[in-house]
């Protein structure tokens, strides 16, 4: 049974992508296929998690080829948990995207392009989590990166293209370093299967081991946005459509973190670079959160907190203890759900207020109490307020640091506490300015220009729906009809103007009343509410989940169960020589 289920998290999204591409002119069919595929992937992932927790790691050789000739997919507690969390947030983001596409006429996320690309992205993520050899891990990275290039440029605006160029250059650099490391590893050991490498890499000279470990760490740290290799992220993610930004923030960096966990524990258990990782974790936490505090845009603030909280995960990895790894794995699962949810909420804020700049928002708690609740709950979770899962994960990591007892570990404990407090400060500034502050205030002088800039690079002032010159007479009839894009931009500007000028003394115009703003699309709100419920559920099941991550950490440190699962028994004698 396990041999049938294991390839499905990769195979189903690829088949679904092909089907949605064939029915590109039938949006409803595309939506049905995509939702059905991701629901099936979630069900399969849950089954794999239960299997891994019951019997330990299992491996499947695709095509029946013996190790190391064939592709090996390995399911253990770590990979199964990552699959469950990834498929859960992917399904939530997909529902949000469906709601946005229906409300906006699919201008922001063209359905014929979005659905196949999104499914390919999930296939790449799943392949990376299941990969039992380094080259297959590389293939998983490239699949998800190629799909992310397309998703990042949806809409084709100038800011998105510029951000995509930066993202592509950085990703290609990371991939080249990873590929060079793979070549050196194969030349040194004659294999890329991680179970074999766990044995053979230890036979290499210490200098060669450090070189190979350093190359892999650099490649994965770029993908995970570990300081000082994180400068690309805050400029890349906020420009994409809300569902794309959400899935990027939730999943893509965590694939890099997963790769660091897997290679550090399985291939390089000696801890030669643990001190360097600790310093990187401290810098990532502190510098990232200082950047977040300085932001006035919600999306950019969340992007910097994303970078900052990667430092907590790297901290747990660098400790190299069961408690540290367990805390890191727990925090990865928590952060995937929280970060995805907050970016979805940011999309709703932009839709309701016409902007994500806190200087142009106000009174959202009164205008949309539900939106305020949807922001407040995951925001407090991100800040680590008891009793949420964010507090539990941070507490576990800090306890692991105290138990380590080294001066560097204790320094990171202090850094973690400071980072958590500054996270609360950044969240509180958003809450007080965008939600709690009364909307009745004089508008900024550049209100119109700012709202037009938020709506898109093509619009610099509020555009009447259907306005514009028509050069070709044959296009006159089409131009006379209001385009969905113009309607969305104009509505965004009007919503922004209403919020920014509410309560001012303009006798000729009425101020924003309780029902003045258009209601948010129900599907988008529902998807976000479900994701908020998922983050709360992580708190409810924190005890069993932490017990599960403890088992995952023990398996990672022991290594033997993973290796024996790949070899389907004891390690061959020739490998142990």
Secondary structure, DSSP 4 states (H G I P E B T S, - for coil): -HHHHTTHHHHHHHHHHHHHHHTTT-HHHHHHHHHHHHHHHHHHHHHHHHHHHHH--EEEEETTPPTTTSEEEEE-HHHHHHHHHHHHHHHHHHHHHHHHHHHHTTSSS-HHHHHHHHHHHHHHHHHHHHB-BHHHHHHHHHHHHHHHHHHHTTT--HHHHHHHHHHHHHHHHHHHHHHHHHHHHHHHHS--BHHHHHHHGGGS-HHHHHHHHHHHHHHHHHHHT-TTS-TTHHHHGGGS-HHHHHHIIIIIHHHHHHHHHHHHHHT-TT-TTHHHHHHHHHHHHHHHHHHHHT--BHHHHHHHHHHHHHHHHHHHHHH-SHHHHHHHHHHHHHHHHHHHHHHHHHHHHHHHHS-SBGGG---HHHH-HHHHHHHHHHHHHHHT-TTSHHHHHHHHHHHHHHHH--HHHHHHHHHHHHHHHHHHHHHHHHIIIIIIS-S-SPPPTTHHHHHHHHH-TT-SS---TT-S--SSGGGHHHHHSPPHHHHHHHHHHHHHHHHHHTT---TTSPPP-TT-SPPPPHHHHHHHHHHHHHHHHHHHTHHHHHHHHHHHHHHHHH-HHHHHHHHTSSPPHHHH-
